Amino acid sequence: MRKGHFVFVPLALMAVGCFEGQRTFKVNADGSGTIVDTAKLGLQAQEMRKGLEEMDKSPAAEKKAKQKAKYDEKAKALGTGVTFVSLTPGKDGGTTATYAFKDVTKLTAGAMPEPDESTTSKDEPLVFKLSKNAAGKSVLTVVTAKGKPGAKPAAPKKKPEEVAQEIGMMKGMLAGLKIRSVVEAAGAAPVTLLAMDFDQLDTAALTKLATSAGDGPPDPASLKGIKGITVAEPEVTIEFK
């Protein structure tokens, strides 16, 4: 599958199959805030992880220390000054990881969450900007990945069997995938940057995605009207209340 297809889905997610997750950026008017990642693996992935954990015969305290070290490393990848705060297990087998930051403009985080402490996304990071508008209120601007510069190449002509094969690959890797990226500026309504419920995509939508071209993020205009996918404009401006 070419990168242009579901470019907003980290490759790490494609490897775990059924996965539900959300990354929420909670930003205060002074630029500080938190990144909250919720993640729930499918049953097969949960069993695989459980098996790996059982193979580790280290004492519980040592296991906990190693896990925290991995989350500390993930925090560094999210941006300058980002620190790991906590990991909370959920009743449904999921987890919630919380990270804190002091300056949103120094974040280097991608839009989407990752399944666990062992995965780190290589996706192009979001760009956050803080400014004041004419009324003196703080404004947060979020710029999503724009991909490679230059004109978008024409979509190559594919044979029906090639399209069918690519759709089959997507179904095999992404079935059960539900992901969302949200920004919450203090006092303002939450804004969804990216979201996908793969199982909601019909054959027409999968065919459109399988025959699309380009190495950058999807053009929002090309995805309008596709059930199961939400993509915000490349630049979103949110005013703090």
Summary of the structure (lengths in Angstrom):
residues: 241
radius of gyration: 19.1
end to end distance: 42.6
largest distance: 60.4
contacts: 706
relative contact order: 0.21
helix: 29%
strand: 29%
